[in-house]
Amino acid sequence: MNKIVDIPEAKSDVFAHNTVNRPVSRSNFPKRSSKLRLLWRSKYFWAGIFIILPTLVSAIYYSTIAADQYQTVSLISIRSSQTAGASSLLGNFFGMGNISQSALDANTVSQFIMSHDAVMKLDEELNLRKMFSFPKEDFFARLPADATFERLVEYYENMIDATFDSSSGITTIKVKAFRTEDAMAISSALLRISEELINGFNLRAEKDTLHLARAEFDKAADNLSDVRRRLTDFRSKHHEIDPTASTVAMGSIIAGLSQEYAETSTSLTEAISFMNPDSLQVEVLRKRLRALKKQINEEKMSLTGNEGAMSDILAEYEALELDHELANLAYTSAIGSLESARIEAQGKRSYVVPVVSPHVADEAEYPRKIRNIFFVLIGSIAIFGVCRLIFLGVRDHVMH
């Protein structure tokens, strides 16, 4: 009986000894690396990495960190009195040969609003850097405090939009900011600098249009002034206000003397016919006739004879008078041309007409949180699907 009992105990001890000292098999206890390998190969793990994680991060960002952005919209129209358009080679190519001046100005305004010159002017007036770096928590949306001017311009282009609709002639200006008062201030400043730009165009166009007419006017005025000065010098030199009138008067005197000479000569002839030729009365008539003859010759000599005669003075005066008349005509014509040019310049003036004035936004339009989270989800799914297809294709290629 004891023998039967001892044998199992010995076998039991041996079995226990072998069990304790025998090395553990890998099939009985899987290592942690096997679980990680399975997790690495699981499509659900990668779906969580590519889809759930980005969507969760975007949801947390838009619900807790993203700052509200308020948008102000204003509409302006550029009007001009000029209806005729300028022709351009590009416009003719596309069948739009006539482009109105107001359309050109409106397109220029929209381009200026999006330029670095507008950014520089607004930054000087409103401190754009401070406005755009206001939400300190939203480091993704705000402008860094130490941003360069180029970075400010790039950020400005994302927050401001100006588009011109050629069909309606309306320029739409959209301004986004983190505070309603900032959006309103930027919109109002953009309208003001747009109007200043158009006024600058008007002044430049008026200056260019009036330049030639004003130059002709100044030339005509200088010429007229010079002719008048020469007339004054002539009158002072010859002591003659109007040589033409003096010549007429001298001609009248000569005519009177000639008539008197003829009458005296007739009286002398009659006296000699019935009186002694040596009589006192006949001698008196002869002396009178000689005196008239001498006076007539002197008057004629002063009129046309010696140097400084009235004929030379009259010729010089008539030349000056002709220059004066021509200068007056040129001056009058220049005044008319200048006035016509001024009217033309006024007709080319453009001006800004506010169609819809900027208003204070009641609620934030941006960021559109639900839509953005949905886009992140759709994009994540698309990226995951593409990566999954690439992985399966590579694995099938390796296995075969």
C-alpha positions, 0 to 999 in steps of 0.5 A: 500500500505504501509502495503504491502511494510513494510512486505517484508522489515521486512522479508528482515531484518530478513533474512539478520540478520540470514545470517550474524550471522549463522555459516559458513558451511564446505561444502561451504568453504573447508579448506587448509588441504583438499587440502593438503590431496588431494595433499598427496594422488596424485600419481603425487605428489609422482612421482615428489618426487621420479622421477623428483626431483632426476633426476633434482638434478643429472642433476644440479650436473653433469652439474654444480658441477661434476669435469672432470676426465681424464683416462690414460691407460697403458698395460704391460707384464711380460716376463721370460726366464723360460718356465717351470711352477710351479705346484699348487694344485689349478691349478691342481684342475682346470686343469691348473697344469702348471702356467708360472713364468711370469704369476705368476709375472704379477698377483703379480704385479697387486695385488701389484698395488692395495695394501696399500703398493703401496698407501703408496709409491705413497703418499710419492712420489706424494702426492696422498692426494693433487691430489685426493682432488684438485676439492674443489667444487665437494665435492662428488667426491674429497677426503676429506682433512682430510681423514685417510689412510684407506679412502685414500686406499679405494678412491685409489681403486676407481680411480686405476684399475689393471687387469691381463688377463691370456689368453694374459698375459697382465696387464692393468693399468687404472688411473683416476685423476682430472688433466691430468698431475696427471693421467700421473704422477701416471701411470708412477710411477706405471710402475716404482714401478712395474719394481722395484718389479720385479727386487726385485723378480729377486735379491731374486730368484738369491740370493736363487739359488746361496746361496747353490752353493756359500756356497759350493764354500766358503767351498771348497775354505777354505778347499783348503786354509787350505791344502795349508797352511799345505803344506807350514808349512810342507816344512818349517819344513822339509826343503823339497820342494818335498820329492818325488823328494828327495826320488827318488834322494836318491834311485838313490844314493843307487842304484849307491852305490850298483852298485859300491859295486858290482864292488868293490867286484868283483875286490876284489875277482879277486885280491885275486885270483892272489895276496897275500891276505895281499897285499896293493892293496887287503887291499885297495879294502877291505877298499873301500868295507867296506866304500861303505857298510857303506855308503849304510847302512847310506843312507838306514837308512836315507831313512827308518830307524830312526825317521824322516826318509824320508819314514815318511816325504814322507808318510806325504807329500803324504797324504798332496798332496792327500788332496791338489788334492782332495781340488783342485777337490772340488774347481774346481767342486764348481766353475762349480756349482756356474757358473751353478747356476748363469746361471740358475738364469739368466734364471729365470729372469723376466722383465717388457715390456711396451706394451702400454705406458701411454699417456696424455688424450685429453678429460675427460672420466668421469664422464659419465654425460648423462648415469649417469643422465639416470641411476638416472631416471631409478632407480627413476622410479623403486623405485617409481613403487615398492613403489606404488605397496606396497602402493596399496597392503597395502591399498587394504588389509586395505579396505578389 
